[in-house]
Amino acid sequence: MVIGGGIAGLAAAAFLSDRPVRVTVLEASDRFGGKLLGGEVGGVRVDLGAESMLARRPEAVELARKVGLGEQLEPPTTAKASIWTREGLRPMPGGQLMGVPGDLDALKASGVLTPEGLERAANEQPAEIGDDAAIGSYVAARLGREVVDRLVEPLLGGVYAGHADEISIRAAVPQLLALARGGGSLVEAVHERTAAATATGPAFQGLRGGLGTFPGAIAAYDRAHGAELLTGHPAEALRRTADGWQVGTAGRQLHADAVVLAVPAPQAAALLAADAPAAAAELREVEYASMALVTLAFRRADLADSPLTGSGFLVPPVDRRHIKASTFSSNKWGWLERSAPDAFLLRTSLGRHREAAALQLDDAELVARSLADLGAAVGLSATPYDHAVTRWTDGLPQYPVGHLDRVARIRARLDGLGAIAACGAAYDGVGIPAVVASARRAADAVHPVA
């Protein structure tokens, strides 16, 4: 049995459905997909949740092909992003790894840093890394605070909605940890790595029609391979029995030989409280960030006086704006431009870890704040003809220093209980490929491949 019908649960079911087992998926809400959500704004089909997946990790792309979406895979039309900082929109410097520069000439040309910040970045200093460290404090010690404030923070904010001085380098950017341990210049090491990665192809992939189509395709695959998928069935209780597990849902008790927990950490903690109190205690310590996405639909004709170029921009928290990023969706995705040539869709994001006040504002205020920042950043003065606000409350788990040790302890506790495993964004990474990999790991744990 799989508890949770987000991308992790659906993926776990897909892997298990290929094996000689009967699979049931319980989803508490009225839909599958979790943070992958499609919707319509201004008569145009768009993503209201995640919109792209890392292509340099193979798991999500492989799953898309597995469920029949191989022909729908499409890279971004443009990846030319900017940073809105120091009162201007500045090009994202190339050759960086999660904000850590690998090309000081490109960094200088971008104008993102002050002359003092550039000089400090060029004057690398040694710093101890050990088994783990917060990304922000480590990079600041090596390359200076400006690199963190104006490059690392906005990029991490886009992925985790967290804070660089708290996020674990080992959990969030393990590639950087390996480079840091290698000795020598960190900038040169990043340069070599990013140059090699660029040669492998596009960093990201999307799906024609949006990533919101992904859950439906996985669910169809699961059903075609014999899985039973149930919405409106929250797991209200989970207890270990002599021959497996008993799951209470929708007023009835179901038996399962094995269980995959594909729900956020708080829900997993509640379900495990009776039989795995130590694992539950660890899960309760996982914190989450909340954020809001504001999707705006404009008529292209209204943008003639303020054309929007590139894929969008990021905003460093140090600049104290309302929004933390904006994506020019109609520029970024060719399928969207082709499907709605007379419309222009963009979106903004607001909210970070422990900064959820924005989510308490009404939709009109979130739209107004987004438009004000867009006006200041790119001179946008047009009025959208439609909008949508999507709130993702407790949507992104945080990975503080020591996170992977906590995950190891959770899994060790579960290993002692028999056929039960957990997967999802709270464990091995928040990106879609990492979540899919987590789902495969859980499937293998409860029913190893023969």
C-alpha positions as CSV (number, residue, x, y, z in Angstrom):
1,M,0.0,0.0,0.0
2,V,1.2,3.5,-0.9
3,I,0.0,6.3,1.4
4,G,0.1,9.6,-0.5
5,G,-0.7,10.4,-4.1
6,G,1.8,13.1,-4.9
7,I,4.6,12.6,-7.3
8,A,6.4,10.4,-4.8
9,G,3.5,8.1,-4.2
10,L,2.5,7.8,-7.8
11,A,6.1,7.1,-8.8
12,A,6.4,4.4,-6.0
13,A,3.2,2.8,-7.3
14,A,4.6,2.8,-10.9
15,F,7.7,1.0,-9.8
16,L,5.8,-1.5,-7.6
17,S,3.2,-2.1,-10.3
18,D,5.9,-3.6,-12.5
19,R,6.3,-6.3,-9.9
20,P,4.1,-9.2,-8.9
21,V,2.3,-7.3,-6.1
22,R,-1.1,-5.7,-5.7
23,V,-0.8,-1.9,-5.2
24,T,-3.3,0.5,-3.6
25,V,-2.7,4.2,-3.4
26,L,-4.5,6.3,-0.8
27,E,-4.7,10.0,-1.4
28,A,-6.4,12.3,1.2
29,S,-7.4,15.1,-1.2
30,D,-9.6,15.0,-4.3
31,R,-6.7,14.9,-6.8
32,F,-3.4,13.3,-7.4
33,G,-0.1,15.1,-8.0
34,G,0.8,17.1,-4.9
35,K,2.9,20.1,-5.9
36,L,2.5,19.3,-9.6
37,L,-0.7,21.2,-10.5
38,G,-2.1,22.4,-13.8
39,G,-4.8,25.1,-14.2
40,E,-6.2,27.6,-16.5
41,V,-5.5,31.4,-16.3
42,G,-6.9,33.7,-18.9
43,G,-8.1,30.8,-21.0
44,V,-4.6,29.4,-21.1
45,R,-3.4,26.1,-19.6
46,V,-0.5,26.7,-17.3
47,D,1.4,25.2,-14.4
48,L,0.4,26.4,-11.0
49,G,3.0,24.4,-9.2
50,A,6.4,23.1,-10.3
51,E,7.1,23.9,-13.9
52,S,10.4,22.2,-14.7
53,M,12.6,19.3,-13.7
54,L,16.3,18.9,-13.6
55,A,17.5,17.0,-16.7
56,R,21.0,16.3,-15.6
57,R,19.6,13.8,-13.1
58,P,17.9,11.0,-15.1
59,E,15.2,9.8,-12.8
60,A,12.3,12.1,-13.7
61,V,13.0,12.1,-17.5
62,E,13.2,8.3,-17.4
63,L,9.9,8.1,-15.5
64,A,8.3,10.5,-18.1
65,R,9.4,8.2,-20.9
66,K,8.2,5.1,-18.9
67,V,4.6,6.5,-18.6
68,G,4.4,7.5,-22.3
69,L,5.4,11.2,-22.2
70,G,8.8,10.9,-23.9
71,E,7.5,12.8,-27.0
72,Q,6.2,15.6,-24.7
73,L,9.6,16.4,-23.2
74,E,10.7,19.9,-24.1
75,P,13.6,22.0,-22.8
76,P,13.1,25.7,-22.1
77,T,13.2,28.0,-25.1
78,T,15.5,30.4,-23.2
79,A,17.4,30.1,-19.9
80,K,18.6,33.7,-19.9
81,A,17.7,34.7,-16.4
82,S,18.6,37.9,-14.6
83,I,19.1,39.1,-11.0
84,W,17.2,42.2,-9.9
85,T,19.7,43.8,-7.5
86,R,21.5,47.1,-6.8
87,E,18.6,49.0,-8.4
88,G,18.9,47.2,-11.8
89,L,18.1,44.1,-13.7
90,R,21.5,42.4,-14.3
91,P,22.3,39.2,-16.2
92,M,22.8,36.0,-14.3
93,P,26.6,35.4,-14.5
94,G,27.3,32.2,-16.4
95,G,29.5,29.3,-15.1
96,Q,28.1,29.3,-11.5
97,L,27.0,26.4,-9.3
98,M,24.0,27.4,-7.1
99,G,25.4,30.9,-7.0
100,V,29.0,30.1,-6.4
101,P,30.9,31.7,-9.3
102,G,33.2,29.8,-11.7
103,D,33.9,32.7,-14.0
104,L,35.1,36.0,-12.3
105,D,35.1,37.8,-15.7
106,A,31.4,37.0,-16.2
107,L,30.7,37.9,-12.7
108,K,32.3,41.3,-13.1
109,A,30.5,41.9,-16.4
110,S,27.2,41.2,-14.8
111,G,27.4,44.0,-12.4
112,V,25.8,41.9,-9.7
113,L,28.6,42.7,-7.1
114,T,30.2,45.9,-6.1
115,P,33.9,46.4,-6.8
116,E,34.6,45.6,-3.2
117,G,32.6,42.4,-3.5
118,L,34.4,41.4,-6.7
119,E,37.8,42.0,-5.1
120,R,36.8,39.8,-2.1
121,A,35.6,37.0,-4.4
122,A,38.8,37.1,-6.3
123,N,40.8,36.9,-3.0
124,E,39.7,33.4,-1.9
125,Q,40.3,32.5,1.7
126,P,40.6,29.0,3.1
127,A,37.7,27.7,5.3
128,E,37.1,24.4,7.1
129,I,34.2,22.3,5.7
130,G,34.2,19.1,7.7
131,D,31.4,16.7,7.2
132,D,28.8,19.4,6.6
133,A,28.3,23.2,6.9
134,A,25.7,25.8,6.1
135,I,26.2,26.9,2.5
136,G,26.0,30.6,3.3
137,S,28.5,30.7,6.1
138,Y,31.0,28.5,4.2
139,V,30.8,30.4,0.9
140,A,31.0,33.8,2.8
141,A,34.2,32.6,4.4
142,R,35.7,31.5,1.1
143,L,34.4,34.2,-1.3
144,G,32.8,37.0,0.8
145,R,29.4,37.9,2.0
146,E,28.3,39.6,-1.2
147,V,28.5,36.4,-3.2
148,V,26.1,34.8,-0.7
149,D,23.7,37.8,-0.5
150,R,23.4,38.5,-4.2
151,L,23.9,35.1,-5.8
152,V,23.6,32.1,-3.5
153,E,20.6,33.4,-1.5
154,P,18.3,34.1,-4.5
155,L,19.1,30.8,-6.2
156,L,18.6,28.8,-3.0
157,G,15.5,30.8,-2.3
158,G,14.1,29.6,-5.6
159,V,14.7,26.0,-4.8
160,Y,14.1,25.7,-1.1
161,A,12.5,29.0,-0.1
162,G,15.0,28.9,2.7
163,H,18.0,30.8,4.0
164,A,21.6,30.1,2.9
165,D,23.0,30.4,6.4
166,E,20.9,27.5,7.5
167,I,20.8,25.1,4.5
168,S,23.1,22.1,4.6
169,I,25.7,22.1,1.8
170,R,25.9,18.3,2.1
171,A,22.1,17.8,1.7
172,A,21.3,20.6,-0.8
173,V,24.4,20.9,-3.0
174,P,26.6,17.8,-2.5
175,Q,28.5,18.6,-5.7
176,L,29.8,21.7,-4.1
177,L,30.8,19.8,-1.0
178,A,33.0,17.5,-3.1
179,L,34.6,20.5,-4.8
180,A,35.2,22.2,-1.5
181,R,37.0,19.1,-0.2
182,G,39.2,18.9,-3.2
183,G,41.5,21.7,-2.2
184,G,42.7,24.5,-4.4
185,S,40.6,27.3,-5.8
186,L,36.9,26.8,-5.4
187,V,36.2,29.2,-8.3
188,E,38.4,27.2,-10.6
189,A,36.8,23.9,-9.5
190,V,33.3,25.3,-10.1
191,H,34.4,26.5,-13.6
192,E,35.7,23.0,-14.5
193,R,32.5,21.3,-13.3
194,T,30.0,23.7,-14.9
195,A,31.9,23.6,-18.2
196,A,31.7,19.8,-18.2
197,A,28.0,19.8,-17.3
198,T,27.1,22.3,-20.0
199,A,28.4,20.0,-22.6
200,T,25.9,17.3,-21.6
201,G,22.9,19.2,-22.8
202,P,20.1,21.3,-21.3
203,A,20.0,21.5,-17.5
204,F,16.2,21.4,-17.3
205,Q,13.2,19.8,-19.1
206,G,9.5,20.6,-19.1
207,L,6.5,18.9,-20.7
208,R,4.4,20.2,-23.5
209,G,1.2,21.1,-21.8
210,G,3.0,21.6,-18.5
211,L,4.3,19.5,-15.7
212,G,0.7,19.4,-14.4
213,T,0.1,16.7,-17.0
214,F,2.7,14.4,-15.4
215,P,0.6,13.1,-12.5
216,G,-2.2,12.0,-14.7
217,A,0.1,10.1,-17.0
218,I,1.7,8.3,-14.1
219,A,-1.7,7.5,-12.5
220,A,-2.9,6.1,-15.9
221,Y,0.2,3.9,-16.1
222,D,-0.4,2.7,-12.5
223,R,-4.0,1.8,-13.2
224,A,-3.1,0.1,-16.5
225,H,-0.7,-2.1,-14.5
226,G,-3.3,-3.1,-12.0
227,A,-2.9,-0.5,-9.2
228,E,-6.0,0.8,-7.4
229,L,-5.9,4.6,-6.9
230,L,-8.3,6.2,-4.4
231,T,-8.8,9.9,-3.7
232,G,-10.6,11.2,-0.7
233,H,-9.0,8.4,1.4
234,P,-6.8,9.9,4.1
235,A,-4.8,7.4,6.1
236,E,-6.2,8.1,9.6
237,A,-4.3,5.4,11.5
238,L,-1.4,3.0,10.8
239,R,-0.6,0.0,13.1
240,R,1.7,-2.9,12.8
241,T,0.2,-6.4,12.9
242,A,1.5,-9.9,13.1
243,D,1.5,-10.3,9.4
244,G,1.8,-6.7,8.0
245,W,0.0,-3.4,8.6
246,Q,-3.5,-2.2,9.2
247,V,-4.5,1.2,7.7
248,G,-7.5,3.0,8.8
249,T,-9.1,5.1,6.1
250,A,-12.5,6.5,5.2
251,G,-14.2,4.6,8.0
252,R,-12.7,1.2,7.2
253,Q,-9.7,-0.9,8.0
254,L,-7.4,-2.1,5.2
255,H,-4.7,-4.7,5.4
256,A,-1.3,-4.3,3.7
257,D,1.7,-6.6,3.6
258,A,3.9,-3.5,3.1
259,V,3.6,0.2,3.3
260,V,5.2,3.1,1.5
261,L,4.7,6.4,3.3
262,A,4.7,9.1,0.6
263,V,3.3,12.0,2.7
264,P,5.0,15.1,4.2
265,A,7.0,14.6,7.4
266,P,4.2,15.8,9.8
267,Q,1.7,13.3,8.5
268,A,4.3,10.5,8.5
269,A,5.1,11.4,12.1
270,A,1.5,11.1,13.1
271,L,1.1,7.7,11.4
272,L,4.3,6.3,12.9
273,A,3.7,7.7,16.5
274,A,2.5,4.3,17.9
275,D,4.9,1.8,16.3
276,A,8.0,4.0,15.6
277,P,8.0,6.8,18.2
278,A,11.7,7.6,17.6
279,A,11.2,8.0,13.9
280,A,8.1,10.1,14.5
281,A,10.1,12.4,16.8
282,E,12.7,12.9,14.1
283,L,10.1,13.6,11.5
284,R,8.4,16.2,13.7
285,E,11.7,18.1,13.6
286,V,11.6,18.7,9.8
287,E,10.5,22.2,9.2
288,Y,8.7,23.5,6.1
289,A,8.5,26.8,4.2
290,S,5.3,28.2,2.7
291,M,5.1,30.3,-0.5
292,A,2.6,31.8,-2.9
293,L,2.6,31.8,-6.7
294,V,0.9,34.6,-8.5
295,T,0.2,33.9,-12.2
296,L,-0.7,36.8,-14.4
297,A,-2.1,36.8,-17.9
298,F,-1.5,39.8,-20.2
299,R,-2.5,40.6,-23.7
300,R,0.7,40.8,-25.8
301,A,-0.6,43.9,-27.5
302,D,-0.6,45.6,-24.1
303,L,3.1,44.9,-23.6
304,A,4.3,46.7,-26.7
305,D,5.7,49.6,-24.6
306,S,7.5,47.3,-22.1
307,P,8.6,44.1,-23.9
308,L,9.7,41.3,-21.6
309,T,12.8,39.4,-22.5
310,G,14.6,36.4,-21.1
311,S,13.2,33.7,-18.8
312,G,12.7,36.0,-15.8
313,F,14.7,37.1,-12.8
314,L,15.6,36.3,-9.2
315,V,15.5,38.8,-6.3
316,P,18.1,38.7,-3.4
317,P,16.4,39.0,0.0
318,V,18.9,41.7,0.9
319,D,17.2,44.0,-1.6
320,R,14.0,43.8,0.5
321,R,11.4,43.5,-2.3
322,H,8.0,41.8,-2.1
323,I,8.6,39.1,-4.6
324,K,11.6,36.7,-4.6
325,A,11.4,35.8,-8.3
326,S,9.5,36.1,-11.5
327,T,9.3,33.7,-14.4
328,F,8.3,34.9,-17.9
329,S,6.5,31.7,-18.7
330,S,5.6,32.5,-22.3
331,N,9.2,33.3,-23.1
332,K,10.6,30.3,-21.2
333,W,8.3,27.6,-22.7
334,G,7.8,27.4,-26.4
335,W,4.7,25.2,-26.0
336,L,3.0,27.9,-24.0
337,E,3.8,30.6,-26.6
338,R,2.5,28.3,-29.4
339,S,-0.7,27.5,-27.6
340,A,-1.5,31.1,-26.8
341,P,0.3,33.5,-29.2
342,D,-1.8,36.5,-28.3
343,A,-1.3,36.1,-24.5
344,F,1.7,36.5,-22.3
345,L,1.8,34.5,-19.0
346,L,4.2,35.2,-16.2
347,R,4.3,34.4,-12.5
348,T,5.9,35.7,-9.3
349,S,6.7,33.9,-6.1
350,L,6.5,35.3,-2.5
351,G,7.3,33.8,0.8
352,R,10.3,32.1,2.5
353,H,11.0,29.9,5.5
354,R,9.6,31.6,8.7
355,E,8.4,34.5,6.5
356,A,4.9,33.3,5.6
357,A,3.2,36.7,6.3
358,A,2.6,37.1,2.5
359,L,0.4,34.1,2.5
360,Q,-2.0,35.8,4.9
361,L,-2.6,38.7,2.4
362,D,-5.6,38.4,0.2
363,D,-5.3,37.7,-3.5
364,A,-5.7,41.3,-4.6
365,E,-2.9,42.5,-2.4
366,L,-0.5,39.7,-3.6
367,V,-1.3,40.7,-7.2
368,A,-0.8,44.4,-6.4
369,R,2.6,43.8,-4.7
370,S,3.7,41.6,-7.6
371,L,2.7,44.3,-10.2
372,A,4.5,47.0,-8.2
373,D,7.7,45.0,-8.1
374,L,7.4,44.1,-11.8
375,G,6.9,47.8,-12.6
376,A,10.1,48.7,-10.7
377,A,12.1,45.8,-12.1
378,V,11.2,45.8,-15.8
379,G,9.0,48.8,-16.3
380,L,5.8,46.7,-16.7
381,S,2.8,49.0,-16.6
382,A,0.1,46.9,-18.3
383,T,-2.9,45.5,-16.4
384,P,-3.4,41.7,-16.5
385,Y,-6.7,40.5,-17.8
386,D,-6.7,37.5,-15.5
387,H,-4.7,36.1,-12.6
388,A,-4.5,33.2,-10.2
389,V,-3.0,32.9,-6.7
390,T,-1.8,29.5,-5.5
391,R,-0.7,29.1,-1.9
392,W,1.6,26.3,-1.1
393,T,1.3,26.1,2.7
394,D,4.2,24.1,4.3
395,G,5.2,23.2,0.7
396,L,9.0,23.0,0.9
397,P,10.9,21.0,3.5
398,Q,14.0,22.6,4.9
399,Y,17.4,20.9,4.9
400,P,19.5,22.3,7.8
401,V,23.0,21.1,8.7
402,G,22.6,17.5,9.9
403,H,19.5,16.8,7.8
404,L,21.0,13.7,6.1
405,D,22.0,12.3,9.5
406,R,18.4,12.7,10.6
407,V,17.1,11.0,7.4
408,A,19.5,8.1,8.1
409,R,18.2,7.7,11.6
410,I,14.6,7.7,10.4
411,R,15.3,5.0,7.9
412,A,17.2,3.0,10.4
413,R,14.2,3.1,12.7
414,L,11.9,2.0,9.9
415,D,14.2,-0.8,8.8
416,G,13.6,-2.4,12.1
417,L,9.9,-2.6,11.5
418,G,9.9,-4.7,8.4
419,A,8.2,-3.9,5.1
420,I,7.7,-0.1,5.5
421,A,9.6,2.8,3.9
422,A,9.2,6.5,3.5
423,C,9.8,8.7,0.4
424,G,9.3,12.2,-0.8
425,A,10.8,15.7,-0.7
426,A,11.6,15.5,3.0
427,Y,14.4,13.1,2.5
428,D,16.8,13.1,-0.4
429,G,16.1,16.3,-2.3
430,V,13.1,18.6,-3.2
431,G,13.5,18.4,-7.0
432,I,11.4,16.0,-9.0
433,P,14.3,13.7,-10.0
434,A,15.3,13.4,-6.3
435,V,11.7,12.7,-5.3
436,V,11.4,10.0,-8.0
437,A,14.7,8.4,-6.9
438,S,13.4,8.4,-3.3
439,A,10.2,6.7,-4.5
440,R,12.3,4.0,-6.3
441,R,14.4,3.5,-3.1
442,A,11.2,3.0,-1.0
443,A,9.7,0.6,-3.6
444,D,12.9,-1.5,-3.5
445,A,13.0,-1.4,0.3
446,V,9.5,-2.9,0.7
447,H,9.6,-5.2,-2.3
448,P,13.1,-5.8,-3.7
449,V,13.5,-6.6,-7.4
450,A,14.0,-10.3,-7.9
